[in-house]
Amino acid sequence: MIVAGVGLDPLAILMLLGGAVVVVATIATVLTLYLRNRRLSAIDETDSSAAGWYQDPLDANVQRYWDGAAWTEHEHSAIPSAPAGSS
């Protein structure tokens, strides 16, 4: 059904808006992943530190393992836990 004087069906307008949101979200996700990968690659190329646990370049609350050549998927919290018996 076409709304009098408007020329577009409200359902068609909603479908167009929904499609636009999906396109924008997809572009934003791809761009975010590309930039994150690019930053990690730049860090990989410039860091010649010995293998070990270091602050994650993208999250200060996480430590990530550097194997001497590249960041691995291994990570753990950089926030120290309370010692046993303390409250």
Backbone torsions as a table, in degrees:
resi	resn	phi	psi	omega
1	MET	NA	137.1	179.5
2	ILE	-100.9	132.2	178.8
3	VAL	-70.7	133.3	-177.5
4	ALA	-59.1	127.7	175.7
5	GLY	83.1	-10.4	-177.9
6	VAL	-99.6	-47.0	177.2
7	GLY	94.4	-6.6	178.0
8	LEU	-126.4	138.9	176.6
9	ASP	-71.5	132.7	179.8
10	PRO	-56.1	-35.2	177.8
11	LEU	-64.9	-39.2	178.1
12	ALA	-64.3	-38.6	178.4
13	ILE	-64.1	-45.1	178.5
14	LEU	-62.2	-39.7	178.7
15	MET	-65.1	-40.7	177.8
16	LEU	-64.1	-43.9	179.2
17	LEU	-64.8	-42.1	178.2
18	GLY	-62.0	-41.8	177.4
19	GLY	-63.6	-39.9	178.7
20	ALA	-64.2	-40.6	178.6
21	VAL	-62.7	-42.6	179.2
22	VAL	-62.5	-43.4	180.0
23	VAL	-63.4	-46.8	-179.8
24	VAL	-63.1	-43.0	179.6
25	ALA	-63.8	-39.7	178.7
26	THR	-64.4	-45.2	178.8
27	ILE	-62.5	-43.5	179.9
28	ALA	-62.8	-41.1	179.5
29	THR	-65.3	-46.5	179.5
30	VAL	-62.0	-43.6	179.6
31	LEU	-63.6	-43.2	178.9
32	THR	-61.4	-46.7	179.7
33	LEU	-64.5	-39.5	178.6
34	TYR	-62.7	-47.3	-178.4
35	LEU	-66.5	-38.7	178.6
36	ARG	-63.2	-45.6	179.4
37	ASN	-63.6	-38.7	-180.0
38	ARG	-65.1	-41.9	178.8
39	ARG	-65.2	-43.3	178.8
40	LEU	-64.8	-38.2	178.2
41	SER	-64.5	-41.5	179.1
42	ALA	-64.0	-38.9	178.5
43	ILE	-67.6	-41.4	179.2
44	ASP	-58.0	-42.0	-175.0
45	GLU	-73.1	-28.4	-174.4
46	THR	-99.7	-16.3	-176.0
47	ASP	-93.1	117.8	178.9
48	SER	-113.9	26.7	-179.3
49	SER	-67.7	158.3	176.8
50	ALA	-67.3	158.2	178.0
51	ALA	-59.3	142.5	178.8
52	GLY	161.4	-177.7	179.6
53	TRP	-88.2	128.9	-179.6
54	TYR	-135.2	160.8	175.4
55	GLN	-60.5	132.6	178.1
56	ASP	-61.1	130.5	-178.8
57	PRO	-64.2	-16.6	-177.6
58	LEU	-110.2	-9.1	-177.3
59	ASP	-151.1	109.2	-176.6
60	ALA	-66.1	-15.8	-179.5
61	ASN	-88.9	3.0	-175.5
62	VAL	-128.1	141.6	169.2
63	GLN	-105.8	137.6	-179.3
64	ARG	-121.6	148.3	-178.3
65	TYR	-86.4	125.7	175.4
66	TRP	-100.5	120.8	-175.7
67	ASP	-87.6	9.6	-178.9
68	GLY	99.5	-17.5	179.3
69	ALA	-130.4	-29.1	-176.9
70	ALA	-157.9	158.5	174.4
71	TRP	-72.9	138.4	177.0
72	THR	-98.1	177.3	178.1
73	GLU	-82.0	-7.0	-177.6
74	HIS	-75.4	128.5	180.0
75	GLU	-149.4	160.2	173.7
76	HIS	-154.0	167.2	-176.9
77	SER	-64.6	137.1	177.1
78	ALA	-88.6	-6.9	-179.5
79	ILE	-86.0	118.1	-177.4
80	PRO	-65.5	141.4	177.0
81	SER	-83.8	157.8	-179.3
82	ALA	-66.9	141.3	178.3
83	PRO	-61.6	151.9	179.7
84	ALA	-60.9	136.8	178.6
85	GLY	88.6	-7.0	178.1
86	SER	-94.3	153.6	179.2
87	SER	-141.7	NA	NA
